Amino acid sequence: MAAGGGTAVAKVSSRGFFPRNGNAERIRGYEGKTLKKFIPIAILVIFVWAWPARAQGGIAVTRNVAQVDFPRSVTFQLELADASDVAEVNLVYEVDRSGCLTANTAVPVELNNTQAEWTWEMVRSGNPPPGATLRWAWQITDRQGNVTTTDEQSHTFVDDRFSWQTVSAPNIRLHWYEGDDVGPILLDAAVAGLDQLQNEMGITLDSEVQLFIYGESTDMRDAVLYIQEWAGGVAFSDYNIILIGVPPRIAESWGVPTVRHELAHLVIGQFGRSCVGGSRPTWLDEGLAVYAEGEPSESIQADLASAIENNSFEPVRSLNGAFSAHGTEAGIAYSQSYSVVKFLLETYGQAHMQELILTLAQGTGYDEALEAVYGFNVDGLEQAWRQSLDLPRREIPPTPTAVSAQSIPTIEPFGLPESVPTEPAAAATAAAMAAPPSTTDSGSGICNLTAFPLLLVGLGLVLRRRK
Ligand SMILES: [Zn+2]
């Protein structure tokens, strides 16, 4: 099924190629309060050059289009009025993201008479989410070595299977299509979540986030290649985009805490972004996200009461790594993480929490970062937290296996092969969350930290020109 449609964007930029301003690109076509005019078409063709254009290099371009078959492929096509003097053609493209790398992808494309065509197969690279903006330009080199660069063009990916409506608040735009109340309810949740992050953690969103609320998680999964079958949503932190499947009947019970939870991940991910391979322990990320949901749910309270009564908490150190995706164990890990983070925040305050996140972002190990900020390592934290709950000290082996940032796999965007990616991979640092429960009464939005392997798209993948 194809997407795109209705929102063809052709932006001509006179600035340098792919200027970065750090802000998310606005989606044309979503500007109104509501937008219900997507016309399903098989393939979107973005006509950029319908007339011959002559750039400074003197080479006339008669056609420069991108055919978008979202989420599967984008085919870029270039036609020149006269190619007799052309030595080399390169396509340069990237998708706007706020990650560490801004390198775009340059692909040498063979010229066939006056035409050049190249297809970005997202089926191989993974796709960016709806709402992400693609930018491209062609670099045409003549036999004298003069380079003509076409003006930068852009296209925002749209999932046009649905008639999206949009509501917005400062720094948030939320798109949905099912259930009249769903958008406003979840927007309120997002605003409340951001307020709480600001008021209680002192952490603010630095650029606009977009939420796409699908009516069912299956609809959402169809927009993302290589997403886990059980996923109910996915947070593309580098794109500032969150997709969640929220059936209207559980918008209040499951959608609200899940939006707050995922938004917290995104905001904290932005605040604590590390470009040097730093990471955060899972108990910290999940604890902060559950904290951001607001008042703890009954199931969290029950988990905590039971674990306190039975003295059955897990060692905090064991919560450094990924939690299991499903089941009671995972639920308890989230509840315990919430309790630990609540203790840190309420005992030592938000400035320390911020410092911890920023220290970890510098690549400091978990124990070292805690030591630097609070004066205890993970084990010391556990004892202090247990004491706050009136639990006895736990016997901790004197030489625990240190779990540091370095020993946890992190996403390392460098060192990718200098070729078009061929392995299935998602287009983002994307954390998937579990699908909503089938009943309305079970727990909150549990997200699983399984990160898709990062490869990607416009990311750090610079193909050298062939001589
Ligand atoms: Zn989570």
Residues whose N, C-alpha, C, O or C-beta is under 5 A from the ligand:
A	BS01	ZN	E286 A289 C447
